[in-house]
Every structure is written in structure tokens, then in C-alpha cells.
């Protein structure tokens, strides 16, 4: 199963992790010392020349650019005590990748350029500080560093979209799928997986079950329970439909067939 993975983290000014400074050093490979291989971790410096900037960081830092864009948009970060919180996100880091083994239609850079286009369309108010495709780790992936602005306000939690991550993932999936053979927007877990399994089994019995030998039924059902996403894709069931059914179930008004 091939799916786009999206990780999104706020970047703070101070701290020991997930800060603007640490993200900048990682993404620009500024910390790499070819004489100290013990510090390389998962990075292969011999491949770092393959990394590709889509938006280059030139003569500036993440922190300088973030505050410049915030100021240019008329946002006064001294106006409220919330701006002084230690966990305040002044930028966000999107990390977009694909499950291992994906062939990218032979062009990883083309795939991530398209994912970059999606981000710009999906978050039109968020100025990008830096965008880079990394080829020097296990699998190619894209880092996008942007200032989280929504409706003219600095709002990291809104762009992080914890509650609406399914909508975000499906938007990216729909943007990429016409050109790339992706399986589903995300791996289903918990209540969403339970609902997805029920829907996939229902559709299997409706459409295919009576047309194949019964000896195949149990292996298919077991496969659906293990990984329902490919079956849901074949049945044309969207992630949003699953979310809607799950929410209806919480309210005690579930109707799988009508979904």
C-alpha cells in the first residue's frame, strides 16, 4: 500500500527540540562534519549534493525570515501575552513522504514539486521560509518550513489541523492521485479502521461476494480486517465518508449502507 505521509510540527524559538534553529541546521545540513561520521545518524553526506531546494534560504535564518514575514503582515507579536509562551509556534515544519518502495513514476523531484504546489494552494496565507527535498536519508522526502498565518493571524494550531488532519490528508491525496498511483490518504486506525472494515466487508458482499467461490471469502475478509484501505479505494469510499460514519456512530445514528 502506498500513501503519502504528512507530519507537521510547530517550531519554537527556544528549547531542546523542534525549534527554528534546530530545524534549520538539519534541513540545510549545516551540522554535517565529514570528519565526524558518528554524528551523521541517518544522513549520508555523500548523497547530500542530490538534495534540492524548491525555495532556497539565502543570507538569512529561519528566525529572521519568520519575524520579517510576521511584521510585513502587520501582526504585532507584543500585543498579547500568548506570544510569549515557550511553546508558541512561530513557524511550522511539514514533512511529506511516501511509504517505502514507491517508484514516484521515476521522478521523486517531480512528485515533491507537485506536493509543494499542493501546500501553496492549501495554505495560501502561509509564507514559506524554506522548502527542500532530501535525498540523503533512507527515502526521499520534502521539508516545508512556513509561518502559520490564518485569516491574518498567527495561528499554528489552526494550520496543524489536528482535528481536521483527515481533510488535509484527503486533499493532498486527491491532488496527487490523478498522476501517481497512491492507495489511500492514510492508514486507518482505531474507530476509523473499525468503520472502514465494516464498510469494505459490506461492499465486498454486495458487489463481489456472490461472484466468487466461497473458498475465497475467508481469506478476503481476513485481508480486509488487516488492511481495509485498498478495498475501500476499489469501492470508491473516501476517507471523509468514513469520518462521517464514525461521527454518526458516536451520536448513535450509524448507517453504513447509506454512506
N, C-alpha and C positions, 0 to 999 in steps of 0.2 A: 504494500500500500504506500502510495506516495502522497504526501501532504506538505503544504507549506507550514513551517513552524514560525511563530511570532513570539518573541519575548520583548517585553517593554519594561524598562526600569527608570525611576526618577534619578536624576543626577544632582547631588547636593554640592554645596560649597566646601563643607568641612566633613571630616570623618575618615574612617579607615577603609571604606569600600563604597562603591557606587558614587564617587564624586566626579566632578568635571575633570579634575586634574588626572585622576587615575584612568578614566575612560580615554582621555586624550593621549596619554602615554601608551596605552595599549593599542589604540586604533592607529596611531602614527608610527608605532614600533620604536618610539623614542627610547625605550628602556633596553632595547636589544644591544648586548655587548657580545660580539662574535668570539671574544676570548673567554667568555664565561658560559659554556653550554649548559651548565647545571641550572641556570636561571631561565632557560628558554621555555620550559614547560611544553605545551602542545604546539608551539610555534617552530617552524623550520625556517631559519633565516635564509637558507639557500634558495627558498622559493618566494621570499618577500618581494623580490623585484616583479613578481606577477600580480601583486596587489594593484587594484585600480581605483583611483579616486574619481567619483562621479561629481562631487562638489569638494574642491580642494581647500584645505586650511592653509592660508598663506599669510605669513607675517603677523600672526595673531594667535590667541589661545581660545579655548572653548569659553572660558570665563569672560574674557574681554568681549568676544563676539556676542555672547548671551546678553550681557548687560547693555551692549550697544543696541541690539535689536529691541530689547525691552524699553529702553529710553526712546528710541525712534518711534515707537508705537504709543508714546505718551503714558506709559504705565509707571506710576510713582511707587517704587518699592519701599519708600519710607512712610507711606501713608497708613499702614496698618501693622499691628504687632505680629500678625501671622507671617509676614515676610521675614521675620527674624527667627522663626522656628528652625531648629537644627536640621529637621527632616524636610525642609522646604525644597521642592524640586524646581530648579531654575532652568533645567533642560531635561529632555528625555532621551533615552537611547533605545531605539528599535533595533533588534537583531532578527533578521529574516533569513531563514534557511529552508532546506528541504530534507526529508528523510533520506538516509544513506542509500546509494545505488541509483539515484535519479540521473538520467542522462542529459537533461537540460536541452534536448534537441541538438546536442553537440556544441552548445554555446552558453556556458554559465554566465558570462558577462551580459549577454542579451537578455537572459532570464531576469537577472537582478536589475538591469536597467528598466525593465518593464515593471518590476516590483517597486522601484524608485518612483516611477511615474504614478503608480497607484497611490503611494504615500502622499505625493504632492496634491493629487486630486482629492484624496480622502481627508487630508488635514490642510486645507488651503491657507489657513491663517498662521500656520506654524513655520517660521523661518528656519531653514536648515543651516546648521553651523558647519557640518562636515558629513560626507557620505562616502563610504569606502567599501569595496568588495575585497574580502580577504581570501587569498588562495594558499596561504602558507600554514594553514591548520588542517585538521582531518578532512573537512569538506568545505567547499566554497560557501560563503555566507556574506550577508550585507549588513553593515552597521550604518544607521542613520541617527545623527545627533541633531535634535531640533528643540526650539523653545516652545513650550506648550501654551499656546495662546488660543483661547476660545471666546468668541464674542468680545474681542478687545481686552480680555482679561487674562492674566497669568493663572492657568488652572491645570496643574499637572494631573490631578485625579480625573478630570473630565477626559483628557486625552488618553490616559491609561486605560480607561473604559473597562474597569473590572467587571461591572455588571453587564456591559454590552460587548464583551470580547467576542461572543458568538457572532454578532452582527458584523463586527470588524473582520473576523476571520472569513466569514462567508463573502464579504465584499472583496477581499483580496483573492479568494478562491475563484469567484466569478470573473474577476478581471484577468486572471492568469489562465484559466482553464481552456478558453477557446483556442489558445495557441499551444498549451502544454498539457500533457496527459496526467493531470492530478486526480487523485481518487476521491478525496472528501476534504472539507475545510479543516477538520480537526479530528483527533482521536476522541471518541465519546467515552465519558467516564461517569460513574455514579448513576444518578437518576436519568441523565440524558442517555446513557448507554442502555439502561433498562428499557426506556421508552423506545429507543431505536431498534433494539432486538425485537420487541413486541410488534412494531410496525413492519419490520423486514420479514418476520415469520408470517404475519398476516398477508402481506403482499405475495410472498412465495406461494402460499396455499391458494390464493386467488388466481394467480397468473400462471404458475408453472407446476405446482404440486400434482395436479391431476394428469399432467402430460408426461411425466417421467416415471420410471419403475420405482415402486415403493422402497426398494432396497437402498435407493439413494437418499431417501428423505432424512434419515437419522444423521448421516454424515453432513448433509447440507445444514440441518438445524444446528448441529454442533459448531459448524463453521460460522454460522450467523451469531451464535452466542459468543464465540471467541472474538470475532471482528465483524461487526454488522455494517461498517461503513461502505465497503464495495457493493454490498447488496442494496443498501439504501440509495447509492448513486444509480445503480441499474434500475431501481424502481422509481427514480425521479423524486425522491423525498429529500427536501432541503433541510439544512441544519435549523433554519428558523421554524420550520414546521415541527421539528422535534421539540424545540424550546417551547413553542406554543402549546403543544400537547402536554408537556411536562408541567407547565404552569397551570393548565386547566386541571391536571390531575391533583395538584396541590389544593386547588379550590373545590375538588370533588366533582368535577364536571368533565371527565375524560371521555373522548370518543375517538378512538384510534382510526376507525374506518373513514371518518369524515375528514381526517387530516390530510 
